């Protein structure tokens, strides 16, 4: 197994635009030896569910891992600059 098993790393998405469909954060994970792509969106509750209206939360998905189209480098060989707690807007 890899040294990165059961981990996740996220980066600010350079393609994100407010009001668009791109995720705010993108990255990758390795869970039980399987590589995955990760995407996270910052959302705001409508008040129709369990959360009060206006409560901010993160929503995300995992997809089967695909190499980055922007570079041929492995995700683990890229410079790691993970999101810090101060970067999350709530």
N, C-alpha and C positions, 0 to 999 in steps of 0.2 A: 504494500500500500504506500501511497505517496505521503510525504510530510505535510501535504495540504489537505488531507482528508477531513471531511466534516467542517469545512471552513467556507466563508463567503467574503468577497471583497467587492466593494462598489465604488464607482467613480462618478463625478458629475458628468452628465451627458452634454457634450458640446453642441449637439443638434437640438437640444431642448429649446422650445419657444413657448412662452406663456400662452395658454389657450390652444396649443397644438396637441397632437396625439403622441408625440415622442415622450418617453419616460424621463423623469428628472435625473434618475441615477441608473447606471447600467454597470454590469460587472459579470463575474463568474463565481461559481461555487464548485466544490467537489464534495459529494455526499456518498458515502459507502463505496468509494472508488469510481463513481460515475461523474464526469464533468457535465456541468449545466451552465447555461446562460441565465442571467438574472436581470430583471427590469423592475424598477420601483417608481410609482407615481405618488405625488403628494395630493391628497384629496380632502374634501371638506364634507362633513355629514349633512344630509338634508333634513335630519330630525325625524324622518319616518321610520327609522330603525331603533336600535338600542342606544345610539349616541345622540347627544343633544345637538341641535342644529348649530352649525358653525364649528363643531369639534374637528380639528385636523387630525388626519391619520395617514399612514402609508399603506398602499396597496401594491402587491407585486405578483410576478409570475416567474416560474422556472421553465425553461425550454431546453431541449436537447442541445448540447454544446455544439457550436459551429465556430471555426476559426474566424478571427476578426477580418473583415473585408478590407479594412484600412491599412493593415500591415500583415506581413507573413509571419510575424513573431508570435511565439507562444504567449498566452495570457500571463503565465508565470515568469516569463523573461522580461516583460515590460516593467518599467519603473512603477513601483507600488506607491500610490498616494491616496490611501483610503479616506473616506469621508470621516471627519471628526465630529464629535458631539456638538461643537459650536457651529457647524455648517447646517445642521437640521433646524429649520425655521420655527420650531415650537418647543 
